[in-house]
Amino acid sequence: MASTKRIVLIVGGGIAAYKCLDLIRRLRERGYGVRAIMTRAAHEFVTPLSVGALTNERVFTELFDLDDEREIGHIRLARDADLIIVAPATADLIAKMATGQANDLATAVLLATDKPIVVAPAMNPRMWLHPATRRNVAQIVADGATLVGPGIGEMAERGEAGPGRLAETTELIAAIEQRLASAGDGSGTTHGKPLTGRHVLVTSGPTHEPVDPVRYIANRSSGKQGHEIAAAAQRLGARVTLITGPVAIEPPGGVRIVRVITADEMLNAVHAALPADIAVFAAAVADWRMAKLASGKIKKPSSGEPPTIKLAENQDILKSIGQLPLGRPQLVIGFAAETDNLLANAQKKLKSKGADWIVANDVSTVTGVMGGDTNTVHIVSGDGVSSWPRMSKAEVAEKLMHNAATAIAAGPNARQTAAE
Ligand code: CTP
């Protein structure tokens, strides 16, 4: 159904700015009214003429160019919108948002609005990974912005690859529609979205532990269950941070993705993403890494003897959160992937890791769980065990997040009983 909602699109000055043209076209096709604000720097990458031709409106740039009373000032631009999207959001624009600057029209509108804000970063990977950008991004997310992307891949600059690509248009539209839906009809209702206003953190996929520059230790986790949980939490209205190891599947739309490789990176990303209301640890984290990483490729010794490698234990991420003395999420959910003594091992993990629930599953090869689309799980809590029938991983995710929503709505003391 065509929408009658009005979107203000803020175009930042980056090489990806030209992609805003496709976004405007797709939004208009869906019936959205689009007003564009371009920063000064954006003019270097895309012309106001082409942006205006697609929005069918004048394009706004200057804070003080009200030459007659028909002009629209920043307060009205902010007030007339149902949602504001910043695409591409440069490191500079994000920094200004994080510190509440308002020295041009784009930043003044962002500061003046009380409407949902979706931010789609695009920048060089080093800028994205810089601690200053990490701090600024965490700040704008804490202030209520929804982050979409960035994607990972080749950059426009030669030889540069990593996180920093503007999210695809379909992902941007999914994030806009999700934010509009969770904003409801303006009456503050969140019908069918019991996780609205909650932050859900999910780990997913395997981790890879390098042995030397060309080899690594890994496991068969596909990331399907963790990604489904992130998608289900997002559908229920939550703001979701999905921290994922290397996987071959697409990330769900409308969630913030943090891509990591090693267990150590996952640990840091999880702690950086706090605070959260619910934390779900679905990742198959490698238990060990190399005690000493070889700086060069390990060669076959002339003696013919295979080399021995010495391992060191990785820190337990779930345990580090389950036992947090301060700032522990209200509900901490772990997984137990076992091949033997499923329930006894799960119960042990529940206690030793300080989790509220453990989702236990049998990952023996015959079950086809690893990499497959179905799962047979048992929810182990302080109250006992609830065994669910075999379901798709999407159904497990949906039911788990519904139960989690019920548990945290009931308050801290009720969380053990809602795992039925
Ligand atoms: N986990 C974690 N960090 C680790 C190891 C595990 O966060 N370094 C989490 C997993 O995400 C999962 C739970 O702990 O939620 C159980 O992981 P699992 O590998 O099954 O258990 P382990 O504690 O590693 O025990 P074991 O390998 O002996 O079964």
Residues whose N, C-alpha, C, O or C-beta is under 5 A from the ligand:
A	BS01	CTP	F281 A282 A283 A284 V285 A286 D287 N314 Q315 D316 I317 L318 G334 F335 A336 A337
